[in-house]
Amino acid sequence: MILLAELAAQPRAAVVVEEGYNKIFKHPYVTGSVAAERLAELQAQFPAVPIVFCETRPLAEEWTYRWLGACQYELELAGGTSTLQESLRSATGT
């Protein structure tokens, strides 16, 4: 939850899950209904951070690539790329 709060503070953020949504119902340590309920609660609490389920790593990479490109374009239109660059530098500690 703390990480989602930190992501929500960024100009753009998303969580990409390299698995299908149906897999949360087959988790060995948590019942599916509990996992689905918690996921729904987190999404409602942090609506600015989409949680995207992609069946495979290549699909996750493709979605992420296109999403980052769209974010960059939107920020350039708004003149906010310097804010994005500063956020990335502070997140990586460089």
C-alpha positions in Angstrom: 0.0 0.0 0.0 2.9 2.4 0.8 4.3 1.8 -2.7 1.0 2.5 -4.4 0.8 5.8 -2.4 4.3 6.7 -3.6 3.3 5.8 -7.2 0.2 7.9 -6.9 2.3 10.9 -6.1 4.1 10.6 -9.4 2.9 12.5 -12.5 2.2 9.1 -14.2 2.3 5.6 -12.8 0.9 2.1 -13.4 1.3 -1.4 -12.1 1.8 -4.1 -14.7 1.2 -7.6 -13.6 2.8 -10.3 -15.8 -0.1 -12.7 -15.3 -3.8 -13.0 -16.1 -6.3 -11.7 -13.6 -7.8 -15.2 -13.3 -4.5 -16.4 -11.6 -5.4 -14.5 -8.4 -8.2 -16.9 -7.9 -5.7 -19.8 -7.9 -3.1 -18.5 -5.4 -2.0 -21.2 -3.0 -1.9 -18.9 0.1 -4.8 -16.6 -0.3 -8.4 -17.4 -1.4 -9.4 -15.8 -4.7 -12.2 -13.8 -3.2 -9.9 -12.2 -0.6 -7.3 -11.4 -3.3 -9.9 -9.9 -5.6 -11.5 -7.9 -2.8 -8.1 -6.4 -1.8 -7.2 -5.6 -5.4 -10.5 -3.8 -5.8 -9.9 -1.9 -2.6 -6.4 -0.8 -3.7 -7.7 0.3 -7.1 -10.5 2.3 -5.5 -8.0 3.9 -3.0 -5.5 4.8 -5.7 -7.6 5.4 -8.9 -4.7 7.3 -10.5 -2.6 4.1 -10.6 -4.1 1.6 -13.0 -3.3 -2.1 -12.4 -3.0 -3.8 -15.7 -2.9 -7.6 -16.1 -1.0 -8.9 -19.1 -1.0 -12.7 -19.8 2.7 -12.9 -20.7 5.9 -10.9 -20.3 6.0 -9.9 -24.0 2.4 -8.5 -23.7 3.4 -6.7 -20.5 6.5 -5.2 -22.3 4.4 -4.2 -25.3 1.8 -2.5 -23.1 4.4 -0.8 -21.0 6.3 0.5 -24.0 3.2 2.0 -25.6 2.0 3.4 -22.3 5.3 5.1 -21.5 5.3 6.5 -25.1 1.8 7.9 -24.6 2.8 9.4 -21.2 5.8 11.1 -22.7 3.7 12.5 -25.5 1.1 13.9 -23.0 3.8 15.4 -20.8 5.5 17.0 -23.8 2.2 18.6 -24.8 1.8 19.9 -21.3 5.4 21.1 -21.2 6.1 18.8 -18.2 9.0 16.6 -19.4 11.4 18.3 -17.0 9.1 17.2 -14.1 9.1 13.6 -15.4 12.9 13.6 -15.8 13.4 15.0 -12.2 11.0 12.3 -10.9 12.9 9.6 -12.6 16.2 10.9 -11.3 15.0 11.1 -7.8 13.4 7.6 -8.0 16.7 6.1 -9.2 18.9 8.1 -6.9 21.0 9.6 -9.7 
